[in-house]
Amino acid sequence: MTKTIERHAKLLKAAARAAKNITTILDPYELFHRTVDIICDEFGFYYAGVFLVDDARQYAVLRAGRGEAGRAMLREGHKLAIGGNSMIGASIANKKGRIALDVGEEAIFFENPHLPGTRSEMALPLVIADEVIGALTVQSTEEAAFHEEDIDALQTMADQLTVAIQNSKLHRQEERRSRLLKAANRVGKETASILDLDQLLPQTVNIICEAYGLYYAGVFLLDEKGDYAVLRAGYGKAGKAMVAEGHKLHIGTESMIGACIAMGEARIALDVGEERVHFKNPHLPHTRSEMALPLIYGGKTLGAVTIQSSEERAFSDDDITTLLTMAEHLAVAINNARLIDELKAAHNEILRNKVFEALTTASTEAIHWIGNKTLPISLTVARLREEISDGKVDFDSLREDLDMIAESATQIIQVKEQLIGAVREMKPRPVLLADVLQTAAMQRGIPQKGLKIDISPEAAYVIADSTQLTRAIGNILQNAVEAGAKTVKVHTRLTEERGVLEIDIEDDGSGMNDETQRKAWSPFFTTRGVAHHGLGLPATLHVLSQSQGRITLVSEVGRGTTVAMFMPQGRVTSSEVQPGGVKNILLIDDDDDWANLLKEMFKGAKVKLTQSTDLKKFPEADLVLVDEHIASAKLGDVLAAISKAGLAPKTIILTSAISPERVTQYMRGGLKDVTVKPYSVNELNDLLK
């Protein structure tokens, strides 16, 4: 009797110590594994394991087990049927502790190959609020190791474990609720500033999947007729593949998205295998739960968001609440982006109408101008033919006629180049704005001292055709100089419109009155006499529209003019220089922005880059790069020195604004090549090939 009392007291103390240790653990993984270790260490038992009831309440699933045996069973997904042929199953079904004093004789004992030493077992239910959530198994290598009174002592510890599990569950729910709210706020905050749908929607699906830890998310928008929901953005490779295929779903009850939009309410499938309207998608084979949320703004359904998980019953009430909040934020952002698109379209339409109006007004004048230039050519050619056929050629008169023909032809070519340029690159690219400004100023003979340039780091690159942009900016700078400007200030900055830069070119010239400003965009309009074609601003407008940009101007007589150019922001990606067989490069250039960019790109590369403007002595080089526009030396002198040194076959002239005439002229000197400047490592690698 005394031994029994002592043993019972020892069990109670051990149970109290075990309970004290586990009630402060909030992480479920740590809680279960620490529990089985504490039980075995405190009581000296052979094995302990924790089972939890699954969602369907059909099985008790092992969540933690002592030692290698426990780890092996976890890997196998060990589970026991509730009420089935096992101690754990019977304990849960009956809500009572069970003891097997000799497991060999216990009818309901589940013989386990991982625990061959077990001779006694106790199973204790984990009960809270009259609901069994699992059970605890305790096993010994001794027969008759447990007594009925042990159940009371160890059940107290099991009850404490149940409380700890409940606390852990509540803690996880609170943490998840907090994380979901932060995720919803993040979606709302980050999407609110994006006004381009092509950026907004992919960014949204990425944020949703990363913040919520989901398998897939996609955004559908209604087509113009309202018959289909068209996928506009999807997460990962599956999303990109479906967008590329033009994936769309009919509005109606044949799919989760279709039903969601048709009814204007959220649809949830906790087990897609049982959901009648779930769309079986070969791109998403692992989807087990899906939620479709309508995107509604101002009572109008814009589309829907699909959110999918690889787990069954993955969405809780908290998930639904926060994701609905997220969908509301997204609907507002989509509506804002569409309003911006509509405003842009309206602005472009107005601009197009003004340009067409100006072209219509100017067409008669243009025809007269071209006719005036071509008529003398045709008359002179006819007269020359007559004189030649009559054998009465006056060579002095012939020279005058040829000069007149050449002058008229040159003027016509100049007009053509003002309107469409001499050459066009294949496509726009990220262009270093400071370099284009320098080239434009040097081409137009504008002194650098009168040019004040302030470019913010985030506005260093624009997306443009560098040749055409150089011509457009050159037109504006030349207009400023011809208006008597002493100083031209260039300032760039990022606008509130995501991905758009503003380039302000401000001069202190004579300015324009209101009537002149209205006519400034009309081709052939000029206030500076017949020597000017009046095509500078119309040509610049054309260049910017080709780059998805726009332009405005503000002017005041006697106060100067400010031209504002709005262009897409350029970005360059970082990568490594691939020099190929080139080991030594000579760069002939000043310390300007492009030269510094080139030196930065070569940092860390296995290439020796030497910069110099010394034309008397050239270092050894496999390749010579020459900036076409050097302030400190004449290009003709540079090319002559290079030719004298025998380096012409290794020399490439680089420019931001290429011209067929200049290319032909340079190549006659035996140079290796003439091409546009590289502004990124990828372009540099193409050059080095």
C-alpha positions, 0 to 999 in steps of 0.5 A: 500500500505504501509503495502504491501511494509513493508511486502515485505521488511520484507520478503526480509530481512528474505529471506536474513537472511535465505539464509545467514544461509544455503549457508555455510552448506555443509552436505546435511542432515544438509542443508535440515533440517536446511533449513526447520527450518530456513524458519519456524522460520524466516517467522513464517510459519506452515510447510516447506519441501524440495523435490528433483527429483529422478534419473528417473525424475518421482517423487519429493521425500521428503528429509526434513520436519518440525517437527513431520509431516515431520519426519512421512512423511520421514519414509513413503518415501513420494513422489509426481508425477511430473506434477501430482495432487500436488502443488510440482508436478506442480511447478517442471513440469512448472518450476514456483512458485505456490500459493494456497491461499485457499487450499480447492479450489485449484484443484491441492492441494494434501490433506495431513493427516499429515498437517491438519492445512494447508490453504495456500501453496506456491511451489517454484522450485529449478532450476540450469542451467535451470534444475529443481532439486526439489522444496520447499513447504511453508505452512501456517495456514492462508487463503490467506497468500501468495501474488504473490510478495512473490514468488519473495522474497522467490524465491531468497531464493530458488535460494540460497538453490539451490546453496547450494545444488549444493555446497553440491553435489560438496563437497560430490563428491570431498570428495568421489573422495578423499576417493576413491583415498585413498582407491585405494592407500590403496589397492595398498599399502597393497596388494603389500607387500602380496606375498601369494595368499591365504592371498592376495585375502581375504585381498583385498576383505575386503579392497575394501568393507571396504574402499569403503563401498560396499555390496560385492566384490569377486576375480575370477581367470582363471582356467588352461584351461581358460574355467572358472573364479573360485571364489578365495575370496569373502567378508563376509559369502556369499563369504565364502559360495561360495568359499566353494561351488567351485563357478565358471562362464563360460567365455563368455557372460552369466555373468558379470564376464564371459563377462568382461574376454572374452572382456577384458574390464570393465562391469557395470550394474547400475540396475541389473534387466535390465542387460541381463548378470547379474548372479542371485546369491541366496547368494547376493539377495540385489545386485542392481548395479554391476561392473566387472573389468578385472585383466590384466597384461602384456596383459594377463587376469588373472581374474576379480573383481566383485564389488556390491552395494545394491543401484541402479546406485551406481557407478559414473565415479570417482568410475570407474576410481579409481576402475580400478586403484585398479584392476591394482594394484591387477593384479600386486600383483597377478602376483608377488604372482604367480611368487613367487609361481613359484620360490618356486615350482622351488626351491622345485623341485630342492631341491627334485631332489637333495634329490632324487639324494642323496638318490639314491647315498646313497641307496646302502650304506644304504642297505649295512649298514642295511645288515651289522647290520642284518646279525650278528643277523640272523647268531647268531640266527641260531647258537643259535637254532642249539646249543639249539637243540643239547643241547650244549649251552655255556651260556658265549657265549650266553651272548656275542651273546645277547649283539651283537644282542641288540647293532645291534637292538639299532643302527637300532632303532636309525637310524629309530628315526633319520629319522622319529622321535620317535613320531609325533603330529597330526598337526603343531601348534604355538610353542614358539621357545625359549622353543624349543631351550632350550629343544633341548640344554638340551636334547643334553647336550649343556651348556646354557652359550655357547648358545646366543639366540636373538629372536625378539618379532614378531618372537616368534612363529613358526608353527611346530610339537614341538617334531620334531622341537626340534629334528631338532634343536637338530641335528644342535646344536649337529653338531655345538658342534661336529665341536668344536664350543665354541659359538652358536648364534641363531638369528630370524627375520621376512623376507620380505616374508610375514608370514615367519620367518628366524632362523639363527644358527651360530657356530664358529666351524671347518666349511666345505669345498665345497665338504663336503657341497655338500654331507652334505644333503645325508643320511649316509654321515659323516666325523666323523667315524662309530659311527655317522650315518650321518642323522642329516641334512637329518632328519632336512630337512625332518622335515622342509619340513613337516612344509612347511619350508626350510633350507640352510647352508653356511660354511667356513673351519676354520670360522664356519657354519651358518644354515638358517631355513625358517619357517611359522610364528606362531600367538596365539589368546587371550582368557580367561582361563577356569580353570574348578574346578582347583583353585590352581596350583603348577608350578615346573619350572625355570624362563624361557620363557615358565614359564613366558608365562604360568604366563602371560596366567593365569593373571586375571584368578580365579586361584592361580598359585604358581611357585617353585623349592623348593622340601622340602615343597609343597604348597596346589595344585589341580594340579601340572605342572612339566617342564620336562627340569629343569636346576636348579634341577634333574627331578628324584629328583623332581618326587621322592619328588612329590611321597613322598608328595603324589602329583603324581596323581595330577602331569602332566609332560609337555615337548616340545618334547614327547617320548613314552619311557619317557612317559612309564617310567614316568607313571609307577610312578603313574603320572596323565599324560605326554603331550606336553606344551601348548603355547596358552590359548586354549591349556591350557584350553584343559589341564585344562579339 
